Amino acid sequence: MFRISRRKRLAMTLSTLVSALACSPPLAREAFAGKTITAVMHSDLRVIDPIFTPAYITRDHGYMVYDTLLAIDANFEVQPQMADWKVSDDRLTYNFTLRDGLNWHDGTPVTAEDCVASLKRWSKNDGMGQRLMDVAASLEATDAKTITLKLKEPYGLVLQSIGKQSTLVPFMMPKRLAETPPDKQISEQIGSGPFKFVQAEFRHGVKAVYERNATYVPRKEPPSGTAGGKVVKVDRVEWITMPDAQTAIYALRSGDIDFVESAPVDLLPILQENNDIEIRTLNKDGYQTYGRMNFLLPPFDKVEIRRAALLAINQKDVLDALVGDPKHYKICGAIFICGTPLASDVGSASLVKGDGLSKAKSQLAATGYDGTPVVILAPNEWMLKPQPTVVAQLLRKAGFKVDLQATDWQTVVSRRNSQKPVNEGGWNMFFTTTAASEMMDPVVNSAVNARGKNGGWFGWPENAKIEQLRDAYARSSSPSEQKKIAEEIQGEVYDQVIYIPLGQYVRPSAWRKSLSGVLDGPVTPLFWNVDKSQ
């Protein structure tokens, strides 16, 4: 047997990829005449309905194709986007008026009926949307450009819910698509956003292509967060699939691609020596990574076994494998993010200290655990691979039998929807990462959603106490009362092992300096405002 060096193997992989792209259809090659940004995102794109899944790659796709009624700026303030609003004096009626110049990609005008249908579909799958509809008396189109929301009682999170900037984002789509049941994917990608999706060139595992929407009318304000003017300065954006981080880094160095969303910390020195590359952390607040168990299936349908698993796991081992450099990560047991007004260490001792393994062994033995395999979904993308790998080994040390099933992330995204038994495509545990800005309170934090099988988040825990506390938090206007409620929720989350926070980290992006105008923020990357020198 002969050996191939890592560098040569990477070069061969890159050469193969570039050759494949060169074989694109003639229509695709003609489009290269304009300005084209080639980007490697954190995952391959497969699910393209942004209301069907909270996966970030699908959210990012949504921002390319769709638009929102309201948006959140860099200061986390709600701003008009597709619509402006007025609120009645009794705060029970909200009127949203669509701005001029809004058309779908098929040329038809955006109407209030389209937006009402879009909000209703979104609200069935999203936690903030569910709570908004709980207090809504009616939601209807009162004329072609006006959406009217009437409430049963005043609710302080109306604008924040409709302006929600990350998963699930209330993207607007034509009524005929928005009437698709929320548990089924829409059949077309027709939005009103700044880019059009090029369906003919979409190839799973290879690339997704977007072209500038020449008829899009941006707002006049400068871009800020997901708000302001979405001015597209290039003709085309291509998302190129490269599951191997080293391949992506070398492709960026060689100029075969322009942008890498997530540059591994241990590979930064390779980029730092190149003067043509800029490295920057776009999301300064960072991310929380965490694990989620399936409450419907054994063995994690029993709280005693969930508690034993929690004791076996520690944050440092996971973060060392995922990030490496402690300068880029933070051991943190606060489910609502360290450094925020709701931060607390209640219940997190074993995760943070990493001293629970021996206790986990004895507790697991006491449960009468029968050796039921724990099926862990393990994506092969570098940013999502370490967490399940490390946790699987820790669980084995505690006495669990573990079946680590490796797939790509988009398969995980699809499979985690399943409530079926393991032998029919179900699962016991998966891991994901969410921006810190989406975890900072009990309403936005999807992982504390405890509505069970009907409206709950993947894993489907049903916990009336948590839901009552979340409702109390949403209705409270007292910071001290909200903090007390949040701490009580955190105690229940750890006691019942609703989810397992595995710490916080930041991740840098990297791009060639031929790109300019790359925007910072908790939702990145956004490809409007980005220009490319020829």
N, C-alpha and C positions, 0 to 999 in steps of 0.2 A: 504494500500500500504506500502511496506517496502522499505527502502533506502539502497543503497550500497555505501560505502565510495569510494572516488576518487581513493585512493591507491589500494583498492581491485578490483575496476573496471579495473584499468590499469593492475593489475596482471592477471585478467581473460582474458583481451584482448591479452596480451602477451602470455599467455599459449595457447590460441586458435591458435595464429599465429605460434608458435613453433610446435604445433601439426600438423598444416597444412603442414608445411615445411617437417616434418618428414615423411609425406605421399607421398613424391615425388616419381616418378617412380624409379625402381631398377637401371636403368642406371645412374640417377642423384645421387643416394646414393653411388654408386661405386666411383664416381668422388670425393667424399669427402675424399678419402684416401690421396690425396695430400694436398697441401696448398690452402686453400680457404679463400678469403676475403668476408665477408658479409657486405654490405653497404646499408644505407638508404639514398637515394638521395632526392632532393627537391620535386620530383614529380614522380608519376607513369609514366612508359614508355608505350605509345600506338602507336604514329606515329614514324616509324623507318626508314623513308627516310629522310636523313639529308639535302637534297636539297628542299624538299617539304615544310618544315616549319622551321622558325628560333628559335623554342622553344629550350631552353638550354638543356633540358633533351635529346632531339634528337641530338643536337650537341655533347653532352657528349657520347652518344651511337656511333656517327660517329667516334669520336677519338679512340674508342675501336676497331672498325672494319676496318676503312679505313685509308689511308695515304694521304699526300699532296705532291705536287711537291716541294714547298718551305715552310718555316716555320719561325716563329718569336721567337727570343730568349728572355731571361729575360731582356735584355737591349733594347727591341723593334727593334732589327736589323734583317733584312731578312737574312736567312741562307738556304743553300741547304738542301733538305730532300730526296725526291725521285729523284731529278734532280739537276744538276748544270746548270749554264747559262753563256752565252757570249752575249755582246751587241755590235752592230756595231758602228763605229766611229760617224756616223750621228744620232745614237740613234733611228733609225727607224726599226731595225731588232733585235729580241731577239731569240736566239737559246737555247733551254732547252734540255739537254742530260740526259736520264735516267741512273741511276747507275746500276751496275750489281746486280744480286741476287733478282730481284723483280718478285714475282709471286702472282697470285690471289689465294684465298683460295681453289679454285677448282683445283689448280696445273698448270694452264695455265700461260704463261708468260705475264707480263704487257707490253703493246706496246704503242708507241706514238699515234696510232689511238685511243686507249682506252682513253688516256689522253685528246686528242683534243675533243672527244665527251663529256667527263666529264666537261671540261671547258665551252663548248658551252651550256650545260644544266644548269650549275651553273649560267652562266652570264645572263640567261633569268629571273632568280628570284632574283638576288642579285643586290643591288644598285651600289656597286663598280664594279661588273661585267658588268652591263649595260653601265657604263661610259667607261670602258675599251673597250668594243665592239664598242662604238660610234666612237672611234679613231682608231680602227683596220681596216687595209686594207684586211688582210687575216690571218687565223689561220689554219695551216695544219701540217700533219705528213710528213716530208721530207724523213725519213727512219724509220726503226723499232724502233729506240731509240731517234729520234730527233723531237721535237715539234718546229715549227717555227712560230713566231708571227711577222707580218709586220704591221707597223703603217702608218697612213696617215700623221701624224705630231708627233714630240716628245711629250711624255707624262710622267710626273715624277712619276706616281703612279703604273707603270706596276708591279714591283716586290712586292710592298706592297699589291696590289690587289690579285695576285696569291698566295702570302704567307699569306693572311688574316687568322687570327687565331680564329676568332669567327664568329658568324652567319652573313650570311651564309658562311660556310667554303667550299672552292673549293676542296672537297674530290674527289679522283680518284676512278673510278669503271669501270668494264668491259664495252666495247662499247655497247654490247647488252642490258645492263641495262641503260647506259647513254643515249641511244637513246629514252628512255621513255619520253613522253611529260612532261614538268616540272610541269604541273598542275595535273599530275597523279603520284601515288606512284610506286616505283620500286617493282618488284615481288619477288626478292631474296635479301639476305644480303650477297653478295660476295664482299669482299674487299681484300686489300693486307696488312692490318694493323696488329698490334701485337697480337690482340685477334680475335678469331672466335666466332660469335654469335651462340648460341645453340638454334636453332629454335624450336626443339622438346620440350624444357622446358620453353618456353616463355609463361607466363600466365598473361594476363592483370589483374592489381590489386593485383597481388601476387609477381611475381618476373621476372627478366630478367637475363639470365646466359651467361657468356663469358668464353671461355677456351683459354689457351695460344696457340698461333700459333707457333708450334714447328719449322716451316720452315722459320719464319720471320728472316730476316738478318738486325739487327739494324745498324745504323751508329756508327762510332767509337768514336765520340765526346761525352762528358758527357751531360746528359739531361739539357736543359735550356729553360724555357718557353715551347713552343710546338715543339722546335727544339732539335737536338742532338739525342743521342742513346736512343731508346725506348726498353730498356731491361726489359723483363717481368720476375719477380722472383717468381711468384706464379703460380699454376696450373689452378686456377679458380677464377672468381669474380662473386658474386651474388648480384644483386640489389634487395633488399627486400622492398616492398611497405608498408609504415606505414604512413598514412595521419595524424595521431595524433602525435604531437611533443612529448608529455609527454610519450606516449608509446615507442617511439624511444629512448628517454633519459633513461628510465628505462631498456630497452633492452640492451643499451650500458653499463650501470652500472652492469648489471647482467652477461655480457659476452655473451649474446645470439647473439649480432651483434658486428662487429669490428669498424665500421665507421659511423658517422652521418655527412652529408654534411653541414647542417645548424642547429646549436644549438641555440634555442631561448635564448635571453639575460636574460630573467627573470628566466630561468631554469638553468643557469650556476652554481649557488651555489650548486645544486644537484650534479653536476659533479666535481666541484672544491674540494669537500671533499673526492674524491676518488683518491688515489695515483696511480692507474693503468690507469688513463685516461689523455691524453694530449689534451689541448685546444689551438687552434691557428687560427688566421685570415690568410687564405692563399692568398686571394686577397686584398692586402694592399690598392689599389686604391679605392676599394669599388664599389658601385652600384648606379645607378639612378633609382628610381621608378617613374612611370608616367602613365597618363591616355590618352586614344585615343578615339576620337569620330568618328562615321561613317558619312562622309560627303554626302553619297548618299541618306540617309533616313531622313524624318522628325523626330524630330524637329531640329536636328543639321545640316540640309542642309542650314539653315539660319544663317549667321554670327552673327546677333544681339542676337540670342538665345544662340549661343556658347559663346559669350562674357558675357552674364548674368550668365551662368553656371561657367565660369572661375572666376568671381567675388565672387561666393558663396563658392568657395573651398579655403582651406588654407593648407599649408604644415605641420604645427605643429600638428594639430589634426591627420593627417594621420600618421606621423612619431611616435607620441606618442603611437598610437595603434599598429603600425607595429613593432617598435623596443623597445620603452619604455624608455630606458636609453639614455639621450642626449649625453653621452660620445661616443655612437656608431652611432649617426646620425648627419647630418648637414642640417640646413635649407638653401637652396641655389636656387636662381632663374636663375642661369646660365645654359642655355641649353647645353652648351659645357663644363660643369663641373667647379666648383669652384676650384681656385688654379692653373688653366691652363692658358697659354698665351691668350686663346680666351674667358676667363671668362668675363661676363658682367651682369649688373643688369637691363638692358633695358627691360621695359615692365613687370617686375616681381613683382611690389610693392604689389599688393593685395594678391598674393600667399604667399609672404614672411611675410608681416605684419599681414595678416589674418583679415583685417578690411573692407572687401568688401561685407559682407552679406546683410546689409541694402540697399546698392546701387544695389545689384543683384536683390532684390525683386522689386524695382521700375523699373529697366531696363527690367526685364522679363515681368512685367505688360504692359509696353509700347510697347512691341513687338507684343502684341495680341496673345500670346501663348494660344493655344486652349485646353491644357490639354493632348496632345498626350503623352502617357506613354514613359518614357525613359527606355528602356530595358538594364540593366547593367548585364554583364556576371560576375558571382561571384564564383570563384573556392573555393573549401572547404579545400584545403591544407593551413596549418597555415601561410606560408610565403606569400601567395597571397590573403588571405581572408580579412585582415583588410582594404585594400585600397578601394575596392568597397563598403564595409559596411559603412565606414565613409563618403565617398563621397555621397552615396545614401541619408544619413541622412541630409547632408548639402544642397543637391539639394532640398530635400523636404522642408526644412526651407525657401528656396528661392521661393518656390511656384511650383516647378516641381512635376509632378506625376511620381513616379519611380516604376518600376517593377524589383526587384532584383532577378535574376534567378540563383539559386545555382546549380553548377555541379562540377565535378572534373576538374582539369586544362587541362587535355588532351582533354576533350570535348570542352573547350574554344578554345584550339589550333586548333581544327578542325572547330568549328563553325565560328570563326572569318574570315575564308576564304570566307564565304558566302556573296555575294552581293545582295541576295534576300531580299524581304520585311520581316519585323519582323514576320508576321504570317506564313511565309514559311521558318523559320529558321534563319532569319537575326538578327541584333542586333543594338544597338545605342552606346554602350560604353563598353570598357574593359580596364583592367589595367595589366601592366607587369613590369618587372625589367630587366635592362640591365647593364652589367659591364661598369664602368666609362670609361674604355679604348676604348669602342665601341661608345662612345658618344662625344668624344673630339674634333671632327671637322666636318664640313658640309658634307664631303664625306663618312665617316664611320658611321655617325649618321643616322640610317634608319628612325627614327621618323620624320626627316625633308624632307624625300623623298616626293616630291609633283608632281609625274608623273600621278596621277589620276588612273583610272580604268585599264590602260594598263601599267603595270610595277611599279605601286605605291605600298606602304606598306599598310597594313590593315587599313581601314578607308578611303583610296583613295582620299585625297585632291588633287585638281589640281590647281597648282599655278605656272604660267610661270615665275613670278618674282623670286621666290625662286630657281627654276631650273636654270635660267640664272645666278644667284649669285653663286650657287653651282658649276656650270661649270667654272665661273671666278675664284673661289677659287682654284679649281683643277689645273688650268693652271697658277696660280700665283706662283712666287718664292720669293716674298717679304713678310716677316713677318708682316710688318706694314700694307701692303695692305690686307693681309689675315685677319688680326684682324678687319679691317674696314668692310670687306665683311661679316665676321662672325657676327658682331654686327648688320649689316643691316638685315641679315637673322633672327637673334633673334627677332628684332623688328617686322618683318613680321609674324614670327611664333606666337608671342603673340597677335598681332593685329587680325590675322585670326584664332587664336586658333587651330593651326595645331596639337599641342599636349600640354599636361599639365604636366610639370615637378613637381614632388611631393617631391623632396629632395633627398639627398644622405645618404648612410649608409654603414657600414661594417657588415659582419656577420661571426662569428667564426665557425670553424668546430671542431669536437671532435672525437677522436679515442683512442682505447686501445693501450697501450704502447707496446703491442706485435707486432704492426706494426712499420716499420721503412722506411725511404726514401720517406715520403710524400712530394710532390713538391709544392712550392709556385708558385703564378702567377695569372694573370687575368683570365686564363682558368683553372678552377679546379672543381672537382678533376680529376687528371690524375692517372691511376692505374699502368702504367709502373714505374719501379724503386722502387716500394713499395714491401717490403718483410714482411714476417710474421714468427715470431718465433713459433716453435711448443710447 
